[in-house]
Amino acid sequence: MIQEIIAYKNIVNDIEDLMNKSPFKKSYIIEQIGIPSPTFYRKLKTQTFSADEMLSIAKILSPEENFRLELKADIEQAKREYEEGNFITHEEMLLELKRKKII
């Protein structure tokens, strides 16, 4: 646990540098995380972003990693649903699509 906390503190310390090196402008990041610009810059200066705000910023700065994590979570959810029998067959899906006049 201590190692994770140290790693988190290092990320918090380096967040401005990471933002500066990213292809995203700070104005875009501010818009995406939904906090007022003065609050963002105050939190950036004092390094007081909440864990949720840091996660939102990380998802913006690392979209490929975020996509992989979301895909992995979706696959795990699908496996659980399959094991629970919560699925329909290909034929049932085709019938449903025809009924809705999608195909």
N, C-alpha and C positions, 0 to 999 in steps of 0.2 A: 504494500500500500504506500509506503514511503516513496518508493521509486516513482509511482504514478503521480504523486503529489509534486515531487520535484520536477518531473517532466511537464506537468501542467503549468507550474510556475515559470518554467523556461519558455513555454509557448506564450504565456501572458506577457512575459518580458519582451519577447520577439515579435509580438503581433503587429506592431506598426511597421517593422521592417518587412514582415511577410506581406502585408497589404501593399507596401510600396513596390515590392518586387512582382506582385501579381498583375495580370492584365486588366484588373478591375479598378475603376476609379473609386475613391472613397465615397463620393456622392452616390454611386450605385449601391455600395455596401450599406450606407446609411438608409437609403430608400428600402432596400430589401429586408433589413432587420427591424425597420419601423420605429426607430427612436429619433427624437429631434436632433438636428445637427449639433447644437451647442452641447447637448448631453453626451452625444457620441464623442466629441473632441475632449470633453472633460474626462470621460471615462478612459479614453485613450491615453491622456496625459497622466492620469492618476492610477492607471491600470486596475480599474475597478469594474470591468465588465462582469456581469453575472455568468454563471456556467452556461445557462441557456443562450445568452447573447454570444458567448464564445463559440458555442456549437453552431449557431446560425452563421457566424462569420466564417468558421471553418468549412461549413458546407458550401459557402460561396467561393472561398479561396481554393477548395479542392473538389471541384464538381465530379471528377472521374472517381475519386475515392468514395464520395457520397453516393454516386450511382451504384458502384459495386456493393457497398454496404446495404443499400435499399434492395438491390436485386437479390442479394444473399438472404435477407430477411423475408422477401417475398417467396423465395424458393423454399425456405424452411416452413413458412406458413402453408404453402401448397402441399408439402409433404405431410404435415399434420392433418390437413383437411382430407387428403387422400387416405391416410391411415384410419381416419374416423369414418370413412365411407361417404364423405361430403363432396360428391362429384357427379357429373353426368357423362354418359358415353358420347362419342362422336356422333353417332346416329341420333341421339336425343337432342344434341345441340343443333344438328342440321334441321330436324323437325321444328325446333323452337324458332330458328331463324326464318324458315319458310312460313311459319305461322305469323311471324311479325312482318312478313313480306320484305325482309332484308335481302334475301337471295331468291 
